[in-house]
Structure formats: C-alpha cells, structure tokens
Amino acid sequence: MSIKLLGKLVLIVALAACALWAQAQTPGAPAGNFSQTKSVVLNITALDNRGDPVTDLASGDFQIFDNGKPQAIAAFQAGAGKSARENPPPATIILFDFLNSNALNRDYDSTFIVSALEPLEAADTVYLYLLTNRGEVYPVHGFPLRQDIAFLSQHGGAPGIAPPVPWTKQIRPLLDAAIQRVYGFKTVDFRDLGYRAATTFLALSKLQDAFTEIPGPKTIVWITSGVTNWPNYPHGCKNMTITGESESYVAGKCTTNCRINTKCVDYEPFFHHFSAELNRTNTVVYTAEDLPAGAMPPTNRGTAAYTLRQMADLSGGRLFTGTNMDKAIIEAMKNARGRYQIGIDAPASNGKYHKLRVTCARTGVRVEGPKGYFADQP
C-alpha cells in the first residue's frame, strides 16, 4: 500500500470519528419532561474541587458514554438560574432503618442524625422516617405536615402552620419520642431474611412513590445495615410483586440461580425498576452503612452490602461506610443543589446492563452519576 493511499485512509477514519463525536454533542438539548419520557434518564451531580455544587452548566458541558460509545443528549434539565418558584429547594428524606440494623447501635446512630440536623437554620424540605421492626414507615417529621405529633403536643399549634423555629432544633426529643413509640422486638416473621427483604423493598418503593409529587431534586438517605437481595428458600418460593401508584411489577423472581444449589428470590428486577423510577423522578439514594469502622462484610451478589452498592450506583448516589451517617446527611443536602437531569435515547429493551461514564468538559468540575442502567426501563 502506498504512503499516499495510507494517508487518505487515515484521513477518512479521522473524519468519521469526528463526525461520530459531533453527532453526540448537543449544545442546545431541549428541556425534557422526564416524568413521561421514554429516554434513559440520568441524575447527574456536578461538584467543584472543593466539593461545592456547580449550578451553571449547560448540556454541551456534559459527555455521556454508554458502553464506551458517546451518546447524544436528547433532553436536559438544570435547576440553576431559575426563580424560586420554578426551582424548588431540594428535598432530603432520611430513612432510619430499625428493621435491618443492630438495635445495640440505635442510640449511637441517633447521635449522628442529631449532629447533622440540629444546627440547621432552615429545614422545610428535610424529612425523617423510621423503618420500624414491624416493617412500617413511621414519620418523625414527614410530608406533607410541617409539624409532627410530638412537636404539636409539646408546643401547641395546628397542622400546616410552620413552627417558629426549624423542627430540627427539636430533633433530639422528637427522635427519642418516636423511638419510644415504635420500639419493639422483631417478630418471628422478621427473623426470616426473605420476609425482611420483601418488606424492606416494598417500604422503599412506597416511600419513593410518596415523594414523587414533590418537584425538584430529592435524595433518600438510607441509614441501615442493608438486607439481602438473594434470600434462600430451600423448600420452594414464589415471585414477589410490588403494586405502585400506577402499575404492578415482579420485583423478585423465584429462581435456582443462587449461590448454592437451592431456590431463592432474586431481587434484581427490583433494582431495574426502582432505579429507573428514581432517575425519572430526580431522586438519588445515599446509603449509609450502619457498621463499625473497619468492618469488611462480604460484597458479592446477594449480600446486604451488594444491595447498598446497587442502590447508590444505579441512582447516581453514594455509599458511606462506617460511622459516617452525619456526613451522608450533610452532603446529601448540599450536593442536590448541583443536580442535573439528562436524557439519552433508550436502546433496545433486552434487559442487558449498560455501563455508563459521564464527564464534564469544564476544568475543575467532577461529576457523579449512575454507574450504569438496565435496558428494560419503563
């Protein structure tokens, strides 16, 4: 082959590569209706070198790679630069999990929640729930009431009237009172890992559904030891179905594809569906693992640690380990201000996992987003 011909081939390949990259650039991507879109929706958080939110990026600042291939941005939504009415403050939903945590750590864990919330000067969009030993989601300070029962009994007033100071200033007595109300031993059913798994995933789904109507970015901070997503049923099992606001779906499939030669319920379908709903509704999950510092639990598929990692990785959130519950809450409240929603064209619905990489062209900006998604999103 002549040098001249080789040079032409190199030029053609280079031009083709440039055309492919240019095709994937969308400096003026349209604002998307992410509640109805059929695109793959991604929650992206942009932070500077100090860890502060970056709020003035445009669609052209982002590059999305799906299984290594650059993707065109089909829709884009940023919260920055809008009026307060158009850009509601981010909501932080804290779920303090009693069902899947060590009861001996409860008071210790409570101190981290108090240290994160008590200094707040504004807490209108911060909510705290307990997942009780009986599998119930109990509001310490829930939506839509601005005051819970404990605050009203102590200070008077009526629902819907904002308290004279943020409710978080009373977090210690509120939390203590709530714990006393829901305290109890686990029933026999909840010693069954399979029953606990089904109850936990249903509770998470209902909590996400309840906050769908709140506009703007939302972050669920799940303080927990986690729960298995592969509970064994050696004597047989059945599929587990979750019924949401608008649909029902199989969240756990009875299968023999387990770690050992027995039947189990595989909750991988729950991760597929739940992560898609989280991204669609501008919600990420920060998981705060309730384990002693230095503990190294197994992380292979099916384990509680795998559940926590999947929740964070598929929603664009973070996993905090050790005694970092307060850090998880503080960073969840701060980082949500740098949240963007980006839509890319959905691939064929074949159930396969797609690995994602998101970068930012602006120097000094790092981005956090989903590590991947499954190609069977609604």
Helices and strands as residue ranges (DSSP letters): H 3-23, E 40-48, G 59-61, E 62-66, E 69-71, E 73-78, E 91-97, G 103-105, H 106-117, E 126-131, E 137-141, H 149-155, G 167-170, H 171-182, G 189-191, H 193-210, E 218-224, E 240-243, E 248-255, E 264-266, H 268-280, E 283-289, H 304-315, E 318-320, H 325-335, G 336-338, E 339-344, E 353-360, E 365-368, E 372-374
